[in-house]
Amino acid sequence: MKKPEKGYFHCDQCDFIFMNPSERMTAMEEKARYDLHTETGSDGHIAFLQPLVDFVTKHLEKMPIEKAHLKVLDYGCGSKAFLSGLMALKDIPVTNYDLFYFPDQDVFRRNYHAITATEVWEHLYNPREEIARLASVLKPGGILAVMTSGHKGEGAFHDWHYRRDLTHVSFYSEKTMRSIATELNLTLVKSQSPFWYFVK
């Protein structure tokens, strides 16, 4: 096993792995990395997000409510808020939130039929707090749709390419996701890394 560039901690109970907080980037360094993202809108990026868009849309279509009245939050939408555009093609309105680009905290004073978080949870410095906040504003029957690559155990972790992005500080396995569901009274209805779908 190669020696990792950073130090990590591993929870034996829930299988969560996280970077030593003292070794994380500063907020300014982290945002500078995100400002360089250019793949948004490419065919590959659309294909990457489409399974999540389709799953969420099908879930929402089962709800007895008109599309125009649906409340959807894209948590960690990034500077381009691209997922909102894909959902708009399905006639579903989306509210955007991002720590750096759409930081309006008022979004957490409303409740939502669906919350999406694509390639976000691996960046969370306080995942327990942030995920609990998402669950608290999810309506009963609502869906929390997450994209983040699941780790395959401590033995394979240090050579894993996903770990090498230094903005990635939090890592989950299926065991971790099931622990999250239990703690927050959610149901993990589908788990196939990198897609994780919870229903309240």
JOMOWO-V475362 format. One record per residue. N is the residue number from 1. RES is the residue in one letter. PHI is phi in radians with two decimals (* if undefined). Layout:
# JOMOWO-V475362
[[N	RES	PHI] [N	RES	PHI]]
This chain:
# JOMOWO-V475362
[[1	M	*] [2	K	-1.26] [3	K	-1.23] [4	P	-1.24] [5	E	-1.28] [6	K	-2.16] [7	G	-1.70] [8	Y	-2.36] [9	F	-2.06] [10	H	-2.26] [11	C	-1.48] [12	D	-1.18] [13	Q	-1.44] [14	C	-1.94] [15	D	1.28] [16	F	-1.33] [17	I	-2.09] [18	F	-2.50] [19	M	-1.24] [20	N	-0.92] [21	P	-0.95] [22	S	-1.24] [23	E	-1.89] [24	R	-1.28] [25	M	-1.23] [26	T	-1.34] [27	A	-1.02] [28	M	-1.15] [29	E	-1.13] [30	E	-1.12] [31	K	-1.09] [32	A	-1.04] [33	R	-1.15] [34	Y	-1.16] [35	D	-1.11] [36	L	-1.53] [37	H	-1.09] [38	T	-2.22] [39	E	-1.37] [40	T	-1.00] [41	G	1.69] [42	S	-1.26] [43	D	-1.03] [44	G	-1.14] [45	H	-1.20] [46	I	-1.07] [47	A	-1.08] [48	F	-1.12] [49	L	-1.52] [50	Q	-1.01] [51	P	-1.01] [52	L	-1.18] [53	V	-1.02] [54	D	-1.14] [55	F	-1.14] [56	V	-1.13] [57	T	-1.05] [58	K	-1.10] [59	H	-1.13] [60	L	-1.17] [61	E	-1.14] [62	K	-1.42] [63	M	-1.43] [64	P	-1.39] [65	I	-2.62] [66	E	-1.18] [67	K	-0.98] [68	A	-1.11] [69	H	-1.77] [70	L	-1.23] [71	K	-2.04] [72	V	-2.23] [73	L	-2.03] [74	D	-1.75] [75	Y	-1.55] [76	G	1.39] [77	C	-1.27] [78	G	1.38] [79	S	-1.21] [80	K	-1.67] [81	A	0.83] [82	F	-1.19] [83	L	-1.05] [84	S	-1.01] [85	G	-1.15] [86	L	-1.15] [87	M	-1.21] [88	A	-1.09] [89	L	-1.12] [90	K	-1.70] [91	D	1.12] [92	I	-1.99] [93	P	-1.31] [94	V	-2.30] [95	T	-1.66] [96	N	-1.81] [97	Y	-2.44] [98	D	-2.64] [99	L	-0.97] [100	F	-1.75] [101	Y	-1.94] [102	F	-2.37] [103	P	-1.51] [104	D	-1.12] [105	Q	-1.29] [106	D	-1.09] [107	V	-1.08] [108	F	-1.53] [109	R	-1.69] [110	R	-2.07] [111	N	-2.00] [112	Y	-2.29] [113	H	-1.39] [114	A	-2.64] [115	I	-2.27] [116	T	-1.95] [117	A	-2.58] [118	T	-1.78] [119	E	0.94] [120	V	-2.16] [121	W	-1.07] [122	E	-1.22] [123	H	-1.65] [124	L	-1.26] [125	Y	-1.43] [126	N	-2.25] [127	P	-1.07] [128	R	-1.07] [129	E	-1.19] [130	E	-1.22] [131	I	-1.19] [132	A	-1.10] [133	R	-1.14] [134	L	-1.11] [135	A	-1.09] [136	S	-1.22] [137	V	-1.82] [138	L	-1.57] [139	K	-1.21] [140	P	-0.97] [141	G	1.52] [142	G	-1.33] [143	I	-2.00] [144	L	-1.91] [145	A	-1.89] [146	V	-2.17] [147	M	-2.10] [148	T	-2.82] [149	S	-1.27] [150	G	-1.45] [151	H	-1.41] [152	K	-1.98] [153	G	1.89] [154	E	-1.09] [155	G	-1.10] [156	A	-1.68] [157	F	-1.11] [158	H	-1.23] [159	D	-1.72] [160	W	-1.35] [161	H	-1.07] [162	Y	-1.12] [163	R	-1.21] [164	R	-1.30] [165	D	-1.30] [166	L	-1.26] [167	T	-1.46] [168	H	-1.54] [169	V	-2.16] [170	S	-2.27] [171	F	-2.35] [172	Y	-2.21] [173	S	-2.02] [174	E	-1.08] [175	K	-1.07] [176	T	-1.08] [177	M	-1.11] [178	R	-1.21] [179	S	-1.14] [180	I	-1.08] [181	A	-1.05] [182	T	-1.11] [183	E	-1.13] [184	L	-1.80] [185	N	1.00] [186	L	-1.94] [187	T	-1.98] [188	L	-1.42] [189	V	-1.51] [190	K	-2.70] [191	S	-2.43] [192	Q	-2.56] [193	S	-0.75] [194	P	-1.66] [195	F	-1.77] [196	W	-2.41] [197	Y	-2.14] [198	F	-1.96] [199	V	-2.15] [200	K	-1.59]]
